[in-house]
Amino acid sequence: MRAKRATRDAACACAVSTRRKAAGVDPRIKAANRNRLRRIEGQIRGIARMVDEDRYCPDILVQIASVEQALRAVARGLMRNHLEHCVTESIRKGSGRDAAATYDELLDLIYRSSH
């Protein structure tokens, strides 16, 4: 029952599957992320062209910084979604051990995203 409800209500799939695969992501969130990632992909292709054309290094570095910021924006959105749905559900309905595992996962994610 929990998995069915989570699939219907959750915008994130963490509560749906114990495998590391998203199965119930809100289609609007998924579409927005894919669009952002496609734009980032285009920016990266543009940077590769700049390198091929021996463009001025600071111009390339500015474009790289832009891509990094765009990726951080996607990551922030994913983190927000994860916190709002998966983490909240785990802490509310899980055992003390589940909550501790969730806290550990969050600390690891925060640490990794800050470097």
N, C-alpha and C positions, 0 to 999 in steps of 0.2 A: 504493500500500500504506500509506503513512504516513497519508494522509487517512482511510482506512478504520479503521485502528487508533486514530487520534485521536478519531474519532467515537464509537467504542465505549468508549474508556477515559477520555477527557477530560471533566471536569465543566465545562470552558470551551471555547468554540469557536474560540479564536484560532488554533490549529494546523490547524483544519479548512478555513478559508476565508480567502482573501486579501481578500475583500470585508469591509466593516465590519458584518457581520450574524452574529449568533450562530446556529449551526446544530447544535451538539451539546451543549447545556447539559444537565447532569444534571436530570431532571424534578423531583427533590426540592428542589434548590437554586432552580430556577425557581419552583416553587410557593411556597416559603417567601418568596422576594422579592416575588412578586405579592401574597401575603397581607399582608406588611408594608406594601407600597405602598398597598394598599386601606385599611388602617387609617390611614395617613398622609393619604390622600385624605379620609377621614371627619373626621379632625382639622381639616383645612383648611376643610372645609365648616362645621364647628362654629365656627371662628374667624371665617369670613365672617358667620355668624349673630350672633356676638358684636358684630362691628362694626356690623351692621345695627341691632342692639338698643341701640347706644350704651353697651355695657358698660364697666366701669371699665378704663382703659388698662393698668394693671399686670397685671390678669387676662388681658388679651389678649396682652400681652408674654410672660407665663409660658407660655401655650399655643403661641406662636410658637417660643419656645426649645425646647419639647418636640418640636415638629415638626422643628426643625433637628437635634436630637439623634437623632431617629428616622431621618432621612435620612442622617446621618453613620454610623449603625449599618449601614444597607443598603450604603452606599459601602464601609465597612470590610470587610464580607463579600464584596463583589464584588472588592475589591482582594486580599483573602486568596486567593480562588479563582483569580484571575488569576496571582498570584505562585506558588501551588502547582502550577498546571498549565501555563499558557502560557509564563510566564517561565522556569520550570525547564526545560521542553522546549526552548525556543529557545536557552538558554545551553548545555545539554548537547549538543544535536545540531546546532546551527547553526554557521556559520562565525564568524570573528572579527568580520566586518562585521555579521552578524545579531545577535551579542551586543551590539555597540556600539549598534545601532539599538534593541535592547530596553532597554538602559540609558538611552538618551535618552528613550524613551517613558516609562519609569518615573520619571525625574526630572521630566518634564513632568506626569505624573499626580500625583506627590507635591506639586509646586509648586501645581498647580491646586486640589488638595483641601485645602491648608493656608490658602487665602484665602477 
